[in-house]
């Protein structure tokens, strides 16, 4: 049973374009983040044991909308951390499951 929702690339692109109030987290780590990431993204490495603590330091409001992503549909990092955030008490967590690959396939721009 998942306690988080999924978000499509189109829904995420609209949120970014409308400058909605949410936090977007790249879970892949510094090296990947330095190469490219979605616009306005925080980098919090989900491979590290203190991932949840790092999120809690930066996102104090556990009702804030938090969207996580990783590399692609086959990457299971973002669903894993979405579940971890829900377990930590975050109430509005979404997983952009397609990640970098899905974003790129849509022709959307990156920051680097």
Buried (B, 14 or more C-beta within 10 A) or exposed (E): EEEBEBBEBEBBBEBBEEEEEBBBBBBBBEEBBEEBBBEEBBBBBBEEEEBBEBBBEEBEEBEBBBBBBBBBEEBEBBBBBBBBBBEBEBBBBBBBBBBBBBBBEEEBEEEE
